[in-house]
Amino acid sequence: MHTVVVGTSGVTASDVLAVARGGARVQLSEEAVAALAAAREIVDALAAKPDPVYGVSTGFGALATRHISPELRAQLQRNIVRSHAAGMGPRVEREVVRALMFLRLKTVCSGHTGVRPEVAQTMADLLNAGITPVVHEYGSLGCSGDLAPLSHCALALMGEGDAEGPDGVVRPAAELLAAHGIQPVELREKEGLALLNGTDGMLGMLIMALADLDRLYRSADVTAALSLEALLGTDKVLAPELHAIRPHPGQAASAANMAAVLKGSGLTGHHQDDAPRVQDAYSVRCAPQVAGAGRDTMAHARLVADRELASAVDNPVVLPDGRVESNGNFHGAPVAYVLDFLAVAVADLGSIAERRTDRLLDKNRSHGLPPFLADDAGVDSGLMIAQYTQAALVSELKRLAVPASADSIPSSAMQEDHVSMGWSAARKLRTAVDNLTRVLAVELYAATRAVELREGLTPAPATRAVIDALREAGVQGPGPDRFLAPDLAAADAFVRDGRLLAAVETVTGPLL
């Protein structure tokens, strides 16, 4: 099994995906263990002094003015974990919790938190044992980081609360730790707080969303190309010289992908033989511009994610000169903004795909296709309600595009009087990504049927490869009305698991 080695820096998005989704094992480097020990020496020295130090010998948040005596400090650290593990609602997905745990471990290993090496090792042990703490949907305001979600993870380290075992069964964390020979940790000064302060949940969800959207944006180029072909549109608008004079890199990549899919098509431009069209509709002609803008948004989001991956987010932090200083680096604004920005781009990509589907189904705008792509229009309704479903999904995408980060609600007796809502932005982006997959599946379903209805015209080799693979996957072609939900579900799976791209790339080679 693949192993990810965690040092004091250098964790990548690929590492996060390997642990969260691939079940990769985690190992602490010697450098990380040394950094953990050195930072802990600083914390222990401060704990021995009479002067109060936030997070070491004081209360937290609005209660930071109370100096805590040495005999109560272990209880203080246990109490912050127990009291902050106050999430409610449905469980979040296993991959999200694993990303959350791994990213907190990444920051702990930076040597800026003051956590002991044995605590970090126990965090790695839980990941390696496949023990996933139960984390709930609600509880994070994104400042100070993802407090409640991280607290539920820290609770499991203490052998408290519930967790899911590698068999998928939820049991008391103490039972799972004992079954895997893991000793629960006894938290000391600073450690409870260090396990809770971070943007790890929202960052993990951002990294996974970017991975999913990388696939979906290339898939959207394919479905847009298929719709252009089915509508007998012109591929001249995809010429690289047209996109070079407006040099947005995402736009050029999207146009290049569409051109690659359409290479060798006998349908593009065919309308000019008998019913000239000066221009195609915006949803067809401007597909690279809209998808390209989303790609460039993703590039910015990756930049933010990479910066956050390189960060050590905690409060207070241990500095190389021995100081332990309070700060505001746990505020989730940088991550929250790009999560919301991506949701806007996703909504627009879904919207333009739906407009192309509607055009394919409308006999007044489809240039010779039967109404609703029906076999016997009137007796058959064809894909009429498939488009309704797609439209409902797009309307939901628009609601999900409303930014969470524009909101703030004060907490902790006004100590935390401005929060990022980054966790909420991440949660709604996950729903948006799921729904975009379904929207593209409906366009794929409609466009492939429409291409097959263009009798006497030869589609592009890449289109033929998609149609053949889709039919092999059990998605039926044109014909009388039938139960559509299974076909749409199969098309969704075809897009979601990458088979659409795999089919295209057997002809085109890797898309951009």
Buried (B, 14 or more C-beta within 10 A) or exposed (E): EEEBBBBBBEBEBEBBBBBBBBBBBBEBBEBBBEBBEBBBEBBBEBBEEEEBBBBBBBBBBEBBEEEBEEEEBBEBBBBBBBEBBEBEEEBBBBBBBBBBBBBBBBBBBBBBBBBBBBBBBBBBBBBBBBBBBBBBBBBBBBBBBBBBBBBBBBBBBBBBBBBBBEEEEBBBBBEBBEEBEBEBBEBBBBBBBBBBBBBBBBBBBBBBBBBBBEBBBBBBBBBBBBBBBBBBBBBEBBEEEBBEEEEBEBBBBBBBBBBBBBBBBEBBBBBEEEEEBEEBBEBBBBBBBBBBBBBBBBEEBBEBBEEBBEBBBBBBBBEEEEEBEEEEBBBBBBBBBBBBBBBBBBBBBBBBBBBBBBBBBEBEEBBEBBBBBBBEBEEBBBBBEBBEBBBBBBBBBBEBBEBBBEBBEEBBEEEBEBBBBBBBBBBBBBBBBEBBBBBBBBBBBBBBBBBBBBEEBEBBBBBBBBBEBBEEBEBBBBEEBEEBEEBBBBBBBBBBEEBBBEBBBEBBEEBB
